Amino acid sequence: LARPVDVDALVDGARRGDARSVARLISLIEDGSPRVPEITKALVTAAGVERARVIGLTGSPGVGKSTTTSALVSAFRARGQRVGVLAVDPTSPFTGGALLGDRVRMQDHATDDGVFIRSMATRGHLGGLAWATPQALRVLDVAGCDVILIETVGVGQSEVEIAATADTTVVLLAPGMGDAIQAAKAGILEIGDVYAVNKADRDGADATARELRMMLTHGQPREAGQWRPPIVKTVASTGQGIEELVAELDRHQEWLTESGAGGRRRVQRAASEVEALAVARFRAQARSFRDDDGGSRLETLAAQVATGALDPYSAADQLTA
Amino acid sequence: LARPVDVDALVDGARRGDARSVARLISLIEDGSPRVPEITKALVTAAGVERARVIGLTGSPGVGKSTTTSALVSAFRARGQRVGVLAVDPTSPFTGGALLGDRVRMQDHATDDGVFIRSMATRGHLGGLAWATPQALRVLDVAGCDVILIETVGVGQSEVEIAATADTTVVLLAPGMGDAIQAAKAGILEIGDVYAVNKADRDGADATARELRMMLTHGQPREAGQWRPPIVKTVASTGQGIEELVAELDRHQEWLTESGAGGRRRVQRAASEVEALAVARFRAQARSFRDDDGGSRLETLAAQVATGALDPYSAADQLTA
């Protein structure tokens, strides 16, 4: 039997910063529990305006996202801030770690009760990240996090979703990984608020930073008052450059507030969430439609489409009629 | 002014194998033209049951997807078959080539009128691949393709979508790229019908194949009559192993037919397409709702959610009420 879920007790626990309550709430969200609407309503009532600052980190496998995340956790902890970490990167040692057991770096923070670390699996769930991330953010916010770091791999569509979710998006590169051109090809040069060339003690770091600067300025007309993404060189494993990275993150945060762009991003984030919830509900309804004989209407229509007897648009019409 | 679109003429052109008509139809689909429903209906009327065999190729950047695709094109052409290629890989030289100009390998086939090559950009469009791919397949099918190869990068969600779209999915690995364990972490060991360890002339190819075999057999109870994914070693750049790869593809195709699994996959593919179309329509409707003052209802609700005045589930209710 599944444990009974006492939503009020869990939300109360999260407010007190109880790590087990936080973990259980995020698990319920990740698993798509039927109690999620109730949980979300309780969290909104408990929290009001979201307070935590959300920083997304993205980049190709191997650029050092986890090490940088860990270094940022240390930096924000040194200020006495509470930090949440959501790893939604399928190649991250946090999420993929079960296979290799290399959660080593994050172990530094495992016993610090001012840090909540959580991996989320979204593999195979199209739009799963868009759906679950804002909900998980809300849990960490209620738990009193001042800063939430979201780590995701920069290939495919997840990095676009993360940019839509974060207040500040950090794009990480490393020299000798195919460099800035690879990043441009992967489409991640459009989403960064701050760029970090990590592993900057390796050959080619200056060249990568230069290339990146050229690509960022090329063809992007910048108006006055617009944010110009800075490039920071870091060696996250030794902490080199992390202070400067944090300073640039703070500068972006100030710009978000002063320009009003931060408020607009938050409204945009809420709009995406509301839309995703409405779409998910519609999808569930569409799958539950039954024919007179009790069979799935979607499957009946799909069989007709597969044989060419019906076109898919007419089938979509009939599905929702 | 945009060129007027004569759908009937374009579909007629595609039936005659006219490459320009094929390219124009796929462009209209890629751009989400309002004429797409009409185009799809005309294609279904022209084609009836889809005839072309669809083979998906996926794997991490650098494993040699494009080279393998090119070698497979040559192999099927040698049989006198018409071949279509859809590259939906953002790191592919076919799609990303505009940046680097390295479409070299595919140049071999550029002047062969029995080959249609087409790249599709889906970057930033969540579900864009699910939506556009079946439509593009239909165009290539009407154009008389016997085989359609879809190439996509194996990170994120696109490879799961491709597996849902293809009759046969080929997962490519290369030795020394992080190997089979990386593939397992990226979740691509669940979707392959055939595995190819490419660049098999490099050190470590045998070890990669062995690791892969262990991972594939481990924990997967295989029933009689089930398909057991074979592992082929290839050096696509020299053609080594391509004959064996094609033989395994043919063997899988026969299994699909004999077991009935092929028919079920096609119905499943149609179901995904119908559902995606219905969801897209719902999404467009949800965005078009207006408040009494003509403002976007989604934005009004999102602003309330952003300030904590409303929870997102209640907002989703109100959006569609």
Interface residues (C-beta under 8 A of the other chain):
Chain A: P37 T40 K41 V44 T45 A47 G48 V49 E50 P61 P90 T91 G96 L99 L100 R123 G124 H125 L126 G127 A130 P134 V153 V155 G156 Q157 S158 V160 E161 G178 I181 Q182 A184 K185 A186 G187 G263 R266 V267 Q268 R269 A270 A271 E273 V274 E275 L277 A278 V279 R281 F282 R283 A286 R287 L298 E299 L301 A302 A303 V305 A306 T307 G308 L310 D311 P312 Y313 S314 A315 A316 L319 T320
Chain B: P37 T40 K41 V44 T45 A47 G48 V49 E50 P61 P90 T91 G96 L99 L100 R123 G124 H125 L126 G127 A130 P134 V153 V155 G156 Q157 S158 V160 E161 G178 I181 Q182 A184 K185 A186 G187 G263 R266 V267 Q268 R269 A270 A271 E273 V274 E275 L277 A278 V279 R281 F282 R283 A286 R287 L298 E299 L301 A302 A303 V305 A306 T307 G308 L310 D311 P312 Y313 S314 A315 A316 L319 T320
